[in-house]
Amino acid sequence: MKFFDTHCDTAMKVLDGTLDFTTGEGGHIGLPELIEAGSCAQVFACFVLSEQHPNHERERAEAMIAKIYSMAAESEGNLHVVKTSHELRSSCDGDGTIAAIIGLEGADPLDGLAENLRHFYDLGVRDIIPAWQDNPFSGTAFGSNTPLTDEGKRLIELAEELRVMVDVSHLSDKAFVDVCDIAKRPFIASHSNCRALCPTLRNLTDDMIRELADHGGVMGINLSPSFLSPDYYAQAFPRWQRALESSTTEEEKKRLRAEVNTLPRPSIDWIVRHVLHAIEVGGEDAIGLGGDLDGITNTPEGIDTIADYVKIPDLLLSAGLSSAQVEKVCYANFERVFTEVLAN
């Protein structure tokens, strides 16, 4: 089985020197794990937050993009950056290489101007999440729940003009509605689950899943325990909230994070539950995988690296999906939507 995963933060860790992509040491995704999994495509997010890199957002994003190109150059031909649907099809149809798609997680590097997407398009960016935290383009799920701004609407329009995938993960519910109103092409939620099963605002409601499906889009199952299991979420979320409060001391923040890291990992079966619910609500063409690996600390039981994705097909087959449906979840749905949106 092949795999197409639409979100990881591996490039950030490689840039910061905490993950060796060549060996996979230090993270969830390395070249050996991608090969072992049989990956045909991986979206590498470039996550840059103004709060963390004030006045250096563009520089940081460019450095992360350059790192993805160097990861490909050092892969001995196994990984290559793709910019067109033709290049993507070559990998997914079996030429033996892994397609690397470059995405911006949050449009902070655009300095508040949609027009600056053209610069990053020229650098190879083919997926854009307008905001991770409230910014000049949009409100977010854990922010103010404000809609797209006028500049955010221009960003969606320009992304469609350039044939860059619009990605609504992290956006507020109101911004999601705006994207639905503006979008003429399919869009995705690269790493979001089902809110009916786990009530975090980062997940999609059933109505949102239906809208995404009606637009020809696909959602990618996020492996964060807080987005999979309602019990884990109920225990973890209040601790994360307190850790983010300005009045919380550094010592208390450290203790709260340590408590989250000791919570029991949810069962791998939660992946199946979200897949089945998404199919029931949005249909078998609207669901895929977007693990958020190397962006999350904990994973469900049985998933320690992307190499463990090989366990997912049998779980889905055991749950009653057909072989054709399993292929859609594992790679074919995202191959279809990216092939449709990217330029030839």
PyMOL commands that set and color helices and strands:
alter all, ss='L'
color gray80, all
select helices_A, chain A and resi 10-16+31-37+57-73+85-92+108-110+114-122+150-162+173-182+206-214+225-228+230-244+250-261+269-282+306-318+323-341
alter helices_A, ss='H'
color red, helices_A
select strands_A, chain A and resi 3-8+39-47+79-81+98-105+125-129+165-166+188-189+218-221+287-289
alter strands_A, ss='S'
color yellow, strands_A
deselect
rebuild
show_as cartoon
